[in-house]
C-alpha cells in the first residue's frame, strides 16, 4: 500500500459482489472441493442478514469480511480475504476492527468462525485476530456431492 493510497472500509454493495467473488477464489477460502462460494449467496447476504464490509484502495476492492447475523447476539464470520500482494499491511486488521465495531453497534457481541482443520494459514489468522480455538463440541459433516 503506497502512502498516496488511502484505505477505505465501507458497507458492501451488490455491485461489489463480482470483485469479492474473485477474491473468494483465493486458495484457503474455497471449500474442500476447491470451489468458491456462489456469487448469488454473496448477493443474498449483501441484501439481507449479512454484515459485509469491503476495503478499497483507489476505488478497487482489495479485501472484504463477510458475516451473517444469527439469532440473538451472534454473528457467523464466513469469509475474509485480502489481496495476496497487499497482505501484512494492516488491511485485514482494519477490516476486523471495522467489522467488530459494526457488530457491536448492532448489539452483536459473539463472533463464531470456522476454519478447515487442514488449513493452518486460516487458523493462524483467526488466532491473530483474537479468536480462540473452541473444543466444546465435535463437528460432524456430510459434504454434498457438489463439493466432491
Secondary structure, DSSP 8 states (H G I E B T S, - for coil): --SS---EEEE--GGGHHHHHHHHTSTTTS-TTS----HHHHHHHHHTTEEEEEEEETTEEEEEEEEEE-STTEEEEEEEEE-GGGTTSSHHHHHHHHHHHHHHHTT--EEEE---TT-HHHHHHHHHTT-----SS-------GGG-
